Amino acid sequence: MSRQRSLQDTVVVVTGAGGGIGGEIARLVLENGGRVVAGDLRPDSLASLREEWGEDRLATAHGDVRDESTSTALLTAGLDAFGRVDSVVANAAIGFYGGLLDYSADEVSLMST
């Protein structure tokens, strides 16, 4: 028998929250009573989450999570807004569509970091 952890009153950092999967993860946490620190490369990609949930249960930060300062900003946003961070969902990723040979070596390398 598996146990499910309640998300009620938890604080979860979700990276890549401006995209499809990350946005749905953030909404799932929020719909189940949690609070979210949503992170993404582009601040404008978090606009729909902000409009939908406001600032009482949602904090945001933006930047590239490969940069340590972005990770620090995500945790700081959670501490400032909610006093703690309980979990992190490392969802940020980069992908391209099409054939491998359609992209430069730098672009392919970016997907694997």
Buried (B, 14 or more C-beta within 10 A) or exposed (E): EEEEEEBEEBBBBBBBBBBEEBBEBBBBBBEEEBBBBBBBBEBEBBEEBBEEBEEEBBBBBBBBBEEEEBBEBBBBBBBEBBEEBBEBBEBBEEEEEEEEEEBEEEEEEBEEE
